[in-house]
Amino acid sequence: MDDRISQLVQLFRAMANLLASRRVNPYRIRAYRKAADSLLTISEDLADLAARHQLQTIPGIGRDLAEKIEEFLATGTFRAYEELKTPLPEAVAEWASLPGLSDALVSYLYFRLNIRTLADLETLVETHLLRTQPGFSGSKDSLLAAIREHQQTAIIKRDEAP
């Protein structure tokens, strides 16, 4: 099998896993997994298929995935994957230690709901919208107390910095 196909299959599977961890539309996740499986079945050269504009003849490959394959063939990766694999900022990743929050939920809040600060998170909790998110397992009061404590710690650290 062509090394490029193997690399692309790995990228598509990694993309599906990243999307799953961010709890995006399950159809998108399945599309990447199906595309990865379909790529394993082709016997033609991927670059030749791309040159002939026939990537969409591969089962499960539509216009969007065909463009990603072309970008991969040109660069060795594709921008959507690179953007998605960007880790959470350290301060945001620490939210997973707050009561009722998990790594997956924090990632979802940051990337999908655009919750960027503790103040944003506090507002989300106070409006009761966090309770509607799958994966939230804590109580509103304990989470709010932990957020406020976290905010106070951040203020103290900032004031003590030289």
Backbone as ProteinMPNN parsed JSONL, in Angstrom:
{"seq_chain_A": "MDDRISQLVQLFRAMANLLASRRVNPYRIRAYRKAADSLLTISEDLADLAARHQLQTIPGIGRDLAEKIEEFLATGTFRAYEELKTPLPEAVAEWASLPGLSDALVSYLYFRLNIRTLADLETLVETHLLRTQPGFSGSKDSLLAAIREHQQTAIIKRDEAP", "coords_chain_A": {"N_chain_A": [[0.842, -1.186, 0.0], [0.444, 2.246, -0.697], [2.464, 4.657, 0.901], [1.495, 7.229, 1.314], [-1.247, 6.87, 1.323], [-1.554, 5.346, 3.643], [-0.689, 7.229, 5.542], [-2.624, 9.208, 5.181], [-4.937, 7.804, 5.887], [-4.393, 7.421, 8.595], [-4.427, 10.116, 9.418], [-7.12, 10.807, 8.844], [-8.45, 9.079, 10.592], [-7.443, 9.993, 13.037], [-8.486, 12.549, 12.938], [-11.215, 11.945, 13.09], [-11.293, 10.904, 15.692], [-10.519, 13.156, 17.191], [-12.629, 14.861, 16.591], [-14.68, 13.383, 17.749], [-13.936, 13.552, 20.433], [-14.545, 16.137, 20.89], [-17.17, 16.123, 20.684], [-18.709, 16.561, 18.317], [-20.977, 16.711, 15.503], [-22.143, 13.503, 14.937], [-22.287, 12.434, 12.362], [-20.28, 13.663, 10.888], [-18.04, 12.566, 12.108], [-18.363, 9.847, 11.49], [-18.124, 10.103, 8.716], [-15.405, 10.706, 8.304], [-14.289, 8.348, 9.305], [-15.391, 6.43, 7.589], [-14.325, 7.305, 5.182], [-11.609, 6.847, 5.668], [-11.607, 4.037, 5.843], [-12.459, 3.437, 3.235], [-10.348, 4.425, 1.709], [-8.423, 2.536, 2.193], [-9.132, 0.51, 0.523], [-8.633, 1.182, -2.104], [-6.917, 0.647, -5.168], [-5.632, 2.089, -7.04], [-3.256, 4.724, -7.78], [-3.191, 7.358, -5.52], [-2.477, 10.026, -6.045], [-2.715, 10.051, -8.823], [-5.467, 9.651, -9.14], [-6.328, 12.048, -7.99], [-5.19, 13.908, -9.756], [-6.69, 13.37, -12.01], [-9.078, 14.295, -11.178], [-10.823, 12.526, -9.827], [-11.275, 11.755, -7.249], [-13.671, 11.78, -5.9], [-14.942, 9.558, -6.76], [-14.325, 7.551, -5.103], [-15.835, 5.581, -2.668], [-17.611, 7.27, -0.121], [-16.115, 9.572, -0.231], [-16.563, 12.849, -0.591], [-16.949, 16.182, -1.956], [-15.761, 17.921, -0.011], [-14.005, 16.224, 1.489], [-12.442, 15.337, -0.615], [-11.114, 17.679, -1.29], [-9.586, 17.976, 1.013], [-7.948, 15.748, 0.778], [-6.518, 16.436, -1.53], [-5.188, 18.705, -0.549], [-3.652, 17.449, 1.392], [-2.03, 15.843, -0.258], [-0.529, 17.818, -1.432], [0.713, 19.125, 0.723], [1.216, 17.391, 2.859], [-0.375, 17.331, 5.044], [-3.52, 18.567, 6.376], [-5.239, 21.636, 6.79], [-7.562, 21.757, 8.479], [-7.229, 19.579, 10.192], [-4.826, 20.252, 11.492], [-5.622, 22.56, 12.838], [-7.557, 21.508, 14.516], [-6.154, 19.776, 16.161], [-4.827, 21.42, 17.823], [-3.89, 22.101, 21.061], [-5.748, 22.702, 24.105], [-5.551, 25.883, 25.751], [-3.356, 26.145, 28.565], [-4.443, 27.208, 30.967], [-7.17, 26.868, 30.521], [-7.371, 24.105, 30.182], [-6.954, 23.291, 32.777], [-9.448, 23.546, 33.915], [-10.691, 21.123, 33.898], [-10.27, 19.994, 36.317], [-12.125, 21.064, 37.951], [-15.158, 20.673, 39.85], [-17.373, 18.325, 38.456], [-16.644, 18.691, 35.815], [-15.064, 17.428, 32.867], [-12.249, 16.377, 30.844], [-13.137, 16.063, 28.181], [-15.568, 17.488, 28.231], [-14.698, 20.078, 28.882], [-13.139, 20.622, 26.644], [-15.157, 20.598, 24.7], [-16.704, 22.786, 25.593], [-14.888, 24.858, 25.198], [-14.084, 24.747, 22.427], [-16.476, 24.379, 20.948], [-18.563, 25.837, 22.169], [-17.359, 28.198, 22.62], [-16.406, 29.112, 25.087], [-14.224, 30.902, 26.84], [-13.076, 32.072, 29.091], [-12.891, 32.086, 32.705], [-14.904, 33.691, 33.638], [-16.745, 33.542, 31.545], [-17.401, 30.845, 31.796], [-18.511, 30.847, 34.347], [-20.797, 32.42, 33.875], [-22.153, 30.711, 32.122], [-22.726, 28.588, 33.854], [-24.308, 29.885, 35.787], [-26.548, 30.564, 34.284], [-27.75, 28.176, 34.005], [-27.295, 26.659, 31.767], [-25.19, 24.889, 31.51], [-26.009, 22.575, 32.731], [-27.487, 21.348, 30.788], [-25.715, 20.161, 29.134], [-24.367, 17.162, 27.903], [-22.476, 15.022, 29.937], [-21.869, 16.675, 32.028], [-21.522, 16.446, 35.431], [-21.648, 17.504, 37.953], [-22.606, 19.646, 40.74], [-24.325, 22.746, 40.564], [-23.781, 24.688, 42.553], [-21.383, 23.795, 43.82], [-19.627, 23.878, 41.685], [-19.707, 26.606, 40.964], [-18.596, 27.723, 43.307], [-16.023, 26.639, 43.17], [-15.123, 27.805, 40.779], [-15.075, 30.522, 41.48], [-13.177, 30.458, 43.505], [-10.976, 29.66, 42.008], [-10.751, 31.929, 40.377], [-10.037, 33.855, 42.292], [-7.55, 32.859, 43.098], [-6.138, 33.208, 40.722], [-6.113, 35.987, 40.558], [-4.586, 36.645, 42.821], [-2.135, 35.434, 42.149], [-1.51, 36.97, 39.895], [-1.233, 39.52, 41.05], [0.981, 39.089, 42.67], [3.001, 38.689, 40.904], [6.145, 39.742, 39.521]], "CA_chain_A": [[0.0, 0.0, 0.0], [1.134, 3.523, -0.801], [2.682, 5.302, 2.204], [0.621, 8.402, 1.437], [-2.579, 6.404, 1.717], [-1.46, 4.985, 5.071], [-0.62, 8.469, 6.327], [-3.929, 9.867, 5.098], [-5.857, 7.01, 6.701], [-4.103, 7.768, 9.993], [-4.921, 11.482, 9.653], [-8.582, 10.795, 8.88], [-8.871, 8.431, 11.844], [-7.119, 10.933, 14.113], [-9.47, 13.625, 12.826], [-12.474, 11.41, 13.638], [-11.149, 10.811, 17.152], [-10.531, 14.517, 17.735], [-14.006, 15.351, 16.491], [-15.46, 12.666, 18.753], [-13.615, 14.087, 21.758], [-15.182, 17.45, 20.987], [-18.595, 15.832, 20.609], [-19.346, 17.215, 17.176], [-21.982, 15.94, 14.797], [-21.657, 12.133, 14.707], [-22.192, 12.154, 10.934], [-18.936, 14.077, 10.458], [-17.106, 11.569, 12.637], [-18.52, 8.661, 10.636], [-17.634, 10.399, 7.37], [-13.946, 10.533, 8.325], [-13.972, 6.917, 9.495], [-15.742, 5.727, 6.354], [-13.329, 7.703, 4.183], [-10.366, 6.122, 5.983], [-11.799, 2.641, 5.44], [-12.523, 3.381, 1.77], [-9.0, 4.642, 1.159], [-7.683, 1.278, 2.309], [-9.566, -0.429, -0.513], [-8.305, 1.593, -3.47], [-5.698, 0.054, -5.707], [-4.998, 3.076, -7.912], [-2.419, 5.728, -7.133], [-4.005, 8.459, -5.014], [-2.126, 11.247, -6.775], [-3.294, 9.942, -10.168], [-6.898, 9.924, -8.993], [-6.483, 13.482, -7.752], [-4.857, 14.614, -10.994], [-7.808, 13.164, -12.946], [-10.272, 14.807, -10.488], [-11.706, 11.386, -9.613], [-11.289, 11.345, -5.843], [-15.055, 11.605, -5.453], [-15.434, 8.235, -7.166], [-14.057, 6.655, -3.971], [-16.994, 5.599, -1.77], [-17.457, 8.041, 1.107], [-15.329, 10.789, -0.453], [-17.302, 13.92, -1.26], [-16.153, 17.349, -2.352], [-14.966, 18.425, 1.116], [-12.903, 15.3, 1.781], [-11.56, 15.341, -1.788], [-10.257, 18.865, -1.144], [-8.62, 17.685, 2.077], [-6.967, 14.813, 0.217], [-5.655, 17.226, -2.416], [-4.33, 19.514, 0.323], [-2.695, 16.508, 1.977], [-1.059, 15.457, -1.284], [0.335, 18.974, -1.699], [1.425, 19.636, 1.898], [1.491, 16.358, 3.852], [-1.38, 17.442, 6.099], [-4.565, 19.497, 5.946], [-5.408, 22.696, 7.773], [-8.602, 21.443, 9.461], [-6.641, 18.682, 11.192], [-3.845, 21.008, 12.272], [-6.355, 23.45, 13.739], [-8.28, 20.722, 15.508], [-5.258, 19.135, 17.119], [-4.28, 22.451, 18.695], [-4.33, 21.806, 22.428], [-6.38, 23.754, 24.898], [-4.624, 26.671, 26.567], [-3.116, 25.496, 29.861], [-5.391, 27.696, 31.977], [-8.479, 26.274, 30.232], [-7.249, 22.66, 30.442], [-7.053, 23.11, 34.23], [-10.854, 23.516, 34.307], [-11.124, 19.73, 34.05], [-10.162, 19.636, 37.734], [-13.267, 21.646, 38.659], [-16.188, 19.648, 40.099], [-18.362, 18.062, 37.422], [-16.118, 18.894, 34.459], [-14.107, 16.432, 32.387], [-11.446, 16.87, 29.723], [-13.975, 16.134, 26.983], [-16.54, 18.564, 28.382], [-13.957, 21.338, 28.799], [-12.801, 20.779, 25.234], [-16.402, 20.951, 24.027], [-17.058, 24.154, 25.982], [-13.928, 25.795, 24.611], [-14.073, 24.754, 20.972], [-17.792, 24.43, 20.325], [-19.4, 26.887, 22.748], [-16.533, 29.406, 22.676], [-16.207, 29.531, 26.483], [-12.79, 31.177, 26.837], [-12.593, 32.57, 30.381], [-13.647, 31.626, 33.871], [-16.123, 34.505, 33.704], [-17.667, 32.915, 30.582], [-17.849, 29.588, 32.398], [-19.388, 31.215, 35.456], [-22.076, 32.837, 33.279], [-22.794, 29.504, 31.607], [-23.244, 27.844, 35.0], [-25.381, 30.662, 36.418], [-27.74, 30.54, 33.434], [-28.211, 26.784, 34.028], [-27.083, 26.011, 30.471], [-24.22, 23.798, 31.621], [-26.757, 21.366, 33.108], [-28.039, 20.722, 29.583], [-24.634, 19.545, 28.373], [-24.043, 15.791, 28.304], [-21.161, 14.876, 30.544], [-21.748, 17.465, 33.258], [-21.953, 15.57, 36.512], [-21.513, 18.159, 39.25], [-23.696, 20.525, 41.161], [-24.122, 24.147, 40.208], [-23.189, 25.424, 43.661], [-19.982, 23.424, 44.043], [-18.846, 24.362, 40.544], [-19.57, 28.06, 41.098], [-17.638, 27.986, 44.385], [-14.683, 26.308, 42.665], [-14.762, 28.833, 39.785], [-14.74, 31.765, 42.199], [-11.898, 30.21, 44.18], [-9.975, 29.672, 40.924], [-10.577, 33.33, 39.976], [-9.291, 34.53, 43.357], [-6.169, 32.377, 43.008], [-5.542, 33.853, 39.549], [-5.885, 37.403, 40.914], [-3.471, 36.679, 43.763], [-0.915, 35.143, 41.372], [-1.233, 38.118, 39.041], [-0.767, 40.623, 41.892], [2.284, 38.757, 43.213], [3.997, 38.602, 39.826], [7.006, 40.932, 39.52]], "C_chain_A": [[0.885, 1.246, 0.0], [1.257, 4.161, 0.59], [1.765, 6.503, 2.398], [-0.791, 7.991, 1.846], [-2.578, 6.043, 3.195], [-1.457, 6.226, 5.947], [-1.973, 9.174, 6.335], [-4.974, 9.121, 5.919], [-5.639, 7.335, 8.177], [-4.62, 9.165, 10.327], [-6.445, 11.509, 9.754], [-9.094, 10.139, 10.162], [-8.588, 9.331, 13.045], [-8.121, 12.084, 14.122], [-10.806, 13.162, 13.413], [-12.41, 11.339, 15.158], [-11.169, 12.187, 17.806], [-11.943, 15.098, 17.695], [-14.887, 14.675, 17.539], [-15.188, 13.216, 20.147], [-14.235, 15.456, 21.976], [-16.691, 17.356, 20.808], [-19.3, 16.6, 19.5], [-20.37, 16.273, 16.556], [-21.45, 14.537, 14.485], [-21.543, 11.763, 13.233], [-20.823, 12.559, 10.379], [-17.897, 13.06, 10.894], [-17.147, 10.317, 11.768], [-17.977, 8.891, 9.239], [-16.118, 10.217, 7.303], [-13.564, 9.063, 8.475], [-14.273, 6.118, 8.228], [-14.723, 6.051, 5.261], [-12.014, 6.963, 4.419], [-10.481, 4.667, 5.543], [-11.811, 2.497, 3.92], [-11.153, 3.563, 1.136], [-8.177, 3.365, 1.2], [-8.02, 0.297, 1.191], [-9.131, -0.037, -1.92], [-6.976, 0.987, -3.904], [-4.95, 1.027, -6.623], [-4.136, 4.028, -7.085], [-3.287, 6.931, -6.759], [-3.732, 9.751, -5.778], [-2.695, 11.22, -8.191], [-4.794, 10.217, -10.136], [-7.152, 11.416, -8.798], [-6.224, 14.276, -9.026], [-5.993, 14.509, -12.014], [-9.138, 13.667, -12.356], [-11.3, 13.7, -10.267], [-11.707, 10.907, -8.153], [-12.701, 11.068, -5.357], [-15.671, 10.299, -5.944], [-15.16, 7.195, -6.079], [-15.263, 6.72, -3.044], [-16.692, 6.381, -0.482], [-16.65, 9.318, 0.958], [-16.183, 11.778, -1.242], [-16.362, 15.069, -1.589], [-15.23, 17.816, -1.232], [-13.769, 17.519, 1.411], [-11.937, 15.208, 0.604], [-10.602, 16.536, -1.712], [-9.206, 18.638, -0.066], [-7.546, 16.707, 1.588], [-6.005, 15.55, -0.704], [-4.691, 18.098, -1.613], [-3.26, 18.632, 0.97], [-1.617, 16.126, 0.955], [-0.075, 16.584, -1.566], [1.225, 19.333, -0.509], [1.83, 18.573, 2.918], [0.561, 16.396, 5.041], [-2.538, 18.25, 5.535], [-4.915, 20.388, 7.126], [-6.437, 22.349, 8.847], [-8.069, 20.53, 10.56], [-5.67, 19.449, 12.083], [-4.533, 21.94, 13.266], [-7.024, 22.665, 14.864], [-7.356, 20.104, 16.548], [-4.574, 20.132, 18.041], [-4.79, 22.21, 20.111], [-5.022, 23.007, 23.077], [-5.299, 24.598, 25.572], [-4.525, 26.057, 27.959], [-4.13, 25.913, 30.911], [-6.772, 27.078, 31.774], [-8.449, 24.772, 30.532], [-7.388, 22.363, 31.933], [-8.504, 23.045, 34.706], [-11.351, 22.095, 34.515], [-11.033, 19.274, 35.503], [-11.316, 20.217, 38.557], [-14.37, 20.594, 38.79], [-17.192, 19.541, 38.952], [-17.876, 18.219, 35.998], [-15.102, 17.807, 34.13], [-13.304, 17.056, 31.253], [-12.303, 17.05, 28.471], [-14.969, 17.282, 27.062], [-15.851, 19.927, 28.277], [-13.587, 21.625, 27.344], [-14.026, 21.216, 24.436], [-16.787, 22.402, 24.336], [-16.168, 25.171, 25.28], [-14.093, 25.885, 23.088], [-15.449, 24.918, 20.347], [-18.661, 25.565, 20.867], [-18.646, 28.202, 22.944], [-16.428, 29.981, 24.091], [-14.702, 29.679, 26.678], [-12.227, 31.594, 28.193], [-13.419, 31.959, 31.509], [-14.937, 32.423, 34.025], [-17.176, 33.958, 32.733], [-18.261, 31.642, 31.176], [-18.827, 29.867, 33.531], [-20.767, 31.622, 34.937], [-22.85, 31.63, 32.768], [-23.435, 28.704, 32.744], [-24.437, 28.575, 35.61], [-26.665, 30.653, 35.597], [-28.329, 29.132, 33.307], [-28.007, 26.052, 32.702], [-26.089, 24.854, 30.549], [-24.926, 22.489, 31.971], [-27.299, 20.634, 31.894], [-26.978, 20.008, 28.752], [-24.372, 18.125, 28.847], [-22.631, 15.743, 28.883], [-20.971, 15.727, 31.784], [-22.326, 16.66, 34.399], [-21.914, 16.231, 37.885], [-22.739, 18.951, 39.627], [-23.316, 21.964, 40.826], [-23.362, 24.882, 41.318], [-21.719, 25.079, 43.877], [-19.102, 23.904, 42.892], [-18.653, 25.875, 40.625], [-18.559, 28.423, 42.184], [-16.213, 27.722, 43.906], [-14.214, 27.334, 41.633], [-14.323, 30.1, 40.492], [-13.419, 31.628, 42.952], [-10.751, 30.26, 43.163], [-9.683, 31.106, 40.475], [-9.767, 34.091, 41.017], [-7.824, 34.136, 43.32], [-5.449, 33.053, 41.847], [-5.227, 35.315, 39.839], [-4.677, 37.526, 41.837], [-2.165, 36.438, 43.021], [-0.516, 36.325, 40.503], [-0.661, 39.281, 39.858], [0.627, 40.374, 42.455], [3.389, 38.711, 42.165], [4.82, 39.885, 39.791], [6.704, 41.873, 38.377]], "O_chain_A": [[1.943, 1.274, 0.628], [0.293, 4.202, 1.355], [1.309, 6.768, 3.51], [-1.447, 8.685, 2.624], [-3.507, 6.398, 3.92], [-2.138, 6.273, 6.972], [-2.414, 9.675, 7.369], [-5.807, 9.745, 6.577], [-6.603, 7.505, 8.923], [-5.188, 9.377, 11.399], [-7.0, 12.156, 10.642], [-10.071, 10.604, 10.749], [-9.402, 9.419, 13.964], [-8.55, 12.537, 15.183], [-11.452, 13.906, 14.151], [-13.379, 11.682, 15.835], [-11.775, 12.361, 18.863], [-12.391, 15.742, 18.644], [-15.741, 15.321, 18.146], [-16.108, 13.335, 20.957], [-14.428, 15.884, 23.114], [-17.396, 18.365, 20.783], [-20.348, 17.208, 19.715], [-20.588, 15.166, 17.048], [-20.413, 14.403, 13.835], [-20.777, 10.864, 12.885], [-20.273, 11.882, 9.51], [-16.983, 12.731, 10.138], [-16.11, 9.793, 11.361], [-17.425, 7.973, 8.632], [-15.606, 9.635, 6.347], [-12.62, 8.594, 7.84], [-13.504, 5.237, 7.843], [-14.311, 5.169, 4.507], [-11.379, 6.505, 3.469], [-9.555, 4.125, 4.939], [-11.242, 1.549, 3.378], [-10.838, 2.92, 0.135], [-7.328, 3.14, 0.337], [-7.267, -0.645, 0.944], [-9.248, -0.844, -2.843], [-6.046, 0.839, -3.111], [-3.781, 0.814, -6.943], [-4.27, 4.122, -5.865], [-4.028, 7.452, -7.593], [-4.662, 10.483, -6.116], [-3.113, 12.257, -8.707], [-5.326, 10.924, -10.993], [-8.084, 11.976, -9.377], [-6.961, 15.212, -9.337], [-6.232, 15.438, -12.785], [-10.195, 13.488, -12.962], [-12.494, 13.899, -10.488], [-12.1, 9.775, -7.871], [-12.906, 10.213, -4.495], [-16.801, 9.972, -5.582], [-15.698, 6.089, -6.125], [-15.679, 7.815, -2.665], [-15.658, 6.178, 0.156], [-16.511, 10.074, 1.92], [-16.482, 11.56, -2.416], [-15.141, 14.939, -1.507], [-14.051, 18.078, -1.468], [-12.647, 18.001, 1.563], [-10.737, 15.019, 0.804], [-9.42, 16.411, -2.034], [-8.06, 19.061, -0.217], [-6.375, 16.832, 1.948], [-4.799, 15.308, -0.659], [-3.516, 18.213, -1.96], [-2.101, 19.031, 1.078], [-0.43, 16.094, 1.281], [1.083, 16.333, -1.901], [2.354, 19.79, -0.692], [2.697, 18.823, 3.755], [0.688, 15.582, 5.955], [-2.543, 18.584, 4.351], [-4.893, 19.97, 8.283], [-6.201, 22.624, 10.023], [-8.42, 20.692, 11.728], [-5.7, 19.301, 13.305], [-4.079, 22.09, 14.4], [-7.05, 23.103, 16.014], [-7.751, 19.931, 17.702], [-3.826, 19.742, 18.938], [-5.999, 22.125, 20.329], [-4.884, 24.151, 22.643], [-4.242, 24.076, 25.926], [-5.503, 25.512, 28.472], [-4.626, 25.075, 31.664], [-7.471, 26.793, 32.747], [-9.41, 24.233, 31.08], [-7.885, 21.302, 32.311], [-8.766, 22.538, 35.797], [-12.328, 21.881, 35.232], [-11.649, 18.277, 35.881], [-11.461, 19.891, 39.735], [-14.498, 19.721, 37.931], [-17.784, 20.536, 38.534], [-18.612, 17.915, 35.06], [-14.375, 17.331, 35.002], [-13.64, 18.134, 30.763], [-12.204, 18.068, 27.786], [-15.193, 17.978, 26.072], [-16.383, 20.836, 27.639], [-13.716, 22.758, 26.88], [-13.934, 22.106, 23.591], [-17.153, 23.155, 23.433], [-16.637, 26.214, 24.825], [-14.226, 26.977, 22.536], [-15.567, 25.55, 19.297], [-19.41, 26.186, 20.113], [-19.225, 29.197, 23.381], [-16.369, 31.198, 24.267], [-13.981, 28.682, 26.68], [-11.022, 31.481, 28.42], [-14.493, 31.397, 31.29], [-15.947, 31.893, 34.488], [-18.361, 33.916, 33.062], [-19.462, 31.394, 31.075], [-19.852, 29.197, 33.654], [-21.787, 31.216, 35.494], [-24.062, 31.538, 32.958], [-24.553, 28.206, 32.608], [-25.458, 27.959, 35.914], [-27.758, 30.728, 36.159], [-29.3, 28.928, 32.579], [-28.497, 24.935, 32.535], [-26.147, 23.935, 29.733], [-24.49, 21.416, 31.554], [-27.546, 19.43, 31.956], [-27.302, 19.328, 27.778], [-24.176, 17.891, 30.04], [-21.711, 16.367, 28.353], [-20.008, 15.527, 32.525], [-23.481, 16.238, 34.349], [-22.132, 15.556, 38.891], [-23.761, 18.934, 38.941], [-22.141, 22.333, 40.812], [-22.41, 25.613, 41.044], [-20.898, 25.97, 44.094], [-17.955, 24.294, 43.109], [-17.554, 26.373, 40.38], [-17.753, 29.335, 41.998], [-15.302, 28.495, 44.203], [-13.038, 27.695, 41.612], [-13.302, 30.689, 40.135], [-12.638, 32.577, 43.024], [-9.694, 30.832, 43.431], [-8.533, 31.465, 40.224], [-8.9, 34.889, 40.661], [-6.948, 34.984, 43.493], [-4.283, 33.428, 41.971], [-4.19, 35.825, 39.414], [-3.84, 38.41, 41.655], [-1.19, 37.158, 43.236], [0.666, 36.647, 40.384], [0.277, 39.948, 39.422], [1.379, 41.319, 42.694], [4.573, 38.695, 42.502], [4.291, 40.977, 40.0], [7.347, 42.914, 38.248]]}, "name": "protein", "num_of_chains": 1, "seq": "MDDRISQLVQLFRAMANLLASRRVNPYRIRAYRKAADSLLTISEDLADLAARHQLQTIPGIGRDLAEKIEEFLATGTFRAYEELKTPLPEAVAEWASLPGLSDALVSYLYFRLNIRTLADLETLVETHLLRTQPGFSGSKDSLLAAIREHQQTAIIKRDEAP"}
